[in-house]
Amino acid sequence: MKSFDPNYIYRFSKKTIKLTFQQWEYQGFAFVEIGGNCAFVNMLSEFQDGDSLLSLLKQKTSKLDFDFEDLGQDEEGKSWFRAVLVSATGEKWETEDVLDSLTEMLVGIELVDIQTED
């Protein structure tokens, strides 16, 4: 981001957030949008659990550069996901786990753009 206008946190704005998911050298990136009139630090609660992350990843405006699939619930009521992350050399790593473990893969949260909502 070239410039950050701190006044935008006091106005309704659309924030584009880059999420980095990683296991070992395998990564995946997602760009999600969050609206409202709150500071970036107040948005961190949006990333605290698997359900919140899943909701963000499934938004129509979200852009994912890795394969991600919501697998739904098993017989015990636990939600599952599948993700395919990629290394810098192009190798793929597929993981399938309970949704709550998605937060353990989240290693980076970056505000990359902010625009006022008109």
N, C-alpha and C positions, 0 to 999 in steps of 0.2 A: 504494500500500500504506500503510495507516494506521500500522502498527507492524511492526517487524522484530525477532523474537526471535533474537539471535545464537546461542543455545543449539541452535537447530534444525539448524545445520550439523553438530553432533556426534551427531544422531539421524537415523534414516531419515526423510526428508521428501519430499513431492511439491512440486516447484517449478514454477510456471507462468511461462513465459518469453514475452514479446512480442517477435516479430521484425518489423522493419520493412524491407521491400524497396522500393527506389526507383530510378527512372531519370527524370532531369529532375524535373518536378513530379508525376509519376505514382507512386502508392504502392500497396502492398498490405501487409496485416498478417496475421501468423499467431500463434496462441497454442498453444504446445507444452508438454508436461509432461515433466519429467525427475525421476526418483526417485533415492534414494540418500542417503548421509550425507557429502556433500562440500560445500565452500564454493562460492559462485557463481562465483568466479574460476576454480576448477578445472573448471567445466563449459564454459568457453570453447572447449575443444578440440572440443566437439560441433558447432561451427559453422565449422570450419576448411576443410572441403572439400565439394564438391557431393554426394558420396555420403552423408555424415553428415547434411547438411541435408535431402536427399531422404528419408532414413529418418525423420527427425523429422516432416516435413510429411505423410508417409503414415501416421503413427500414427492409430489409431482415435480417440484422445482429442484430436487436433489440430483446431483450428478456424481455417479460412482465410477471410478476407473478400475474397479475390480468386480469379480462376480460375487454376488451376495444373494442368498435365498432364505426367505423365512420358511422354515419347515413346519411351523405350527406346533401343536401340543401333542405330547405322547399320552399314553394311558394314565399316567400319574399326574397329568396336568402341567408338566414342565414344558416350557417353550424351547424350541431348538432352532438353530440356524446353520447354514453352510456358507463358507467363504473361501474364495480362491485368491490367495495373495501371490505376488510376483516379486522375484529378486531383480537386482540391477542387471543380471545376466540373462533374464528372461525365464528362469526356472520358476515353476509354479508349485505352490504349497496349498493343499486343500485341507481345511479343517472343518469339523462338524462338532458342535458343542451346544450346551444349554445356553440360552439367551443371556443369562446373567453373567456369563464369562466374557461376553463381548466387551464389557467395560475394562477387563484385564488386557485386552488387545489394543485399547485406545491409548496411544503413547504421545499424541500431539493434538492440541487444539489451538488454532490460530485464526484470528480475525483478519480476513484478507480484503474485505471491502465493506463500506457502509454508505448507504444512500438514504436521503430523506424519503419518506413515503408521502406522496402528494395526493 
